[in-house]
Amino acid sequence: MAIKVLHHGLATTIQDLGRPGYFHLGIPVGGAMDRYAMRAANRLVGNDEGAAGLEAVFMGPQLEFLHDAVIAVTGADMPAKIDGVSQPGWTALKIKAGQVLSFDFLKSGARIYIAVSGGIDVPVALGSRSTYPIGALGGYKGRALAVGDELPLGQGSVVQEGRSVEEGLRRRPGTPAELRVLPGLYWDRLTDEAKTSFFADPWKVAPEADRMGYRFRGGRKLEFVERKQPFGAGSDPSNIVDSCYPYGSIQVPGGTEPIILHRDAVSGGGYFMLGTVISADMDLIGQLQPHTPTRFVEVTMEEALAARAERQALIERMRACLM
């Protein structure tokens, strides 16, 4: 059982929920940028939520199915087509041997997730099938898909065609997108005025936005509290003695353009971090297009934990509707 790649789209990779446990070795967690959409897609086709599927950004692939299967497409609004006929998103769809899955133009969001009954059965690398292209690890030969690739499938279970995730459970960023931030780490390095301006200013996603990190532009340059730079920190006030980079942390090189470190980010370096985007909002970042208006919203630890609980409750409601 396999899928043949007729066109690879812009950047289509095999992803699952990632490979935690190796960050101390410099290997990022990786996995789907929008984990909720990946979980939902797998649930729709009867897979374990951690099964490997496809993540495509901005433009979808064209895939020929060599065997009958059940598929689902979630995430961004990029309408799927089977043999040229439009299909609903967030819905379990039957596709027959010889039929071709393709996609219309992107309407909103940034990334789609394609799950196939049985999952994509490539070898496991360090506990995951996710593609980490920079390290040539996982996925299909450690790289994005290319024309002519044939992706092996696992044995799928029987699922009901047509079942779907209801509209109210399809989480998407607002306009402007709001990303909640827990200040910390090196927050004390900023002046009081800079702390206020970071949350008050409007920002936009820069074109430099990928699986490693999302850069933002538009706000005022951040000013730093004067100090004598410690040995090994470099001369720029945004430099620190090398430190670990938590997933979701926000670094601001030179104080000019915040960068949120995402799934494939490096594990450490010498830029200060003003805080961390809360885990409940990290999926939203993966659905932001360049130039999307964005606001950073300050939250407390209690509010961050409450948001995490709300997100878990959303996942449970999604699971319940697909039982």
Secondary structure, DSSP 8 states (H G I E B T S, - for coil): -EEEEEE--SSEEEE-S--TT-GGGT----S-SSHHHHHHHHHHTT--TT--EEEEESS--EEEESS-EEEEEEEEE--EEETTEEE-SSB-EEE-TT-EEEE----EEEEEEEEETT-B----BTTB---BGGGTBSTBTTB---TT-EEEB-------TT-B--GGG-----SSEEEEEEE-TTGGGB-HHHHHHHHHS-EEEEEEESSSEEEEESS----B------TTS-SSTTEEEEEE--TTEEE-GGGTS-EEE-TT--SEEEE-EEEEE-GGGHHHHTT--TT-EEEEEE--HHHHHHHHHHHHHHHHHHHHHT-
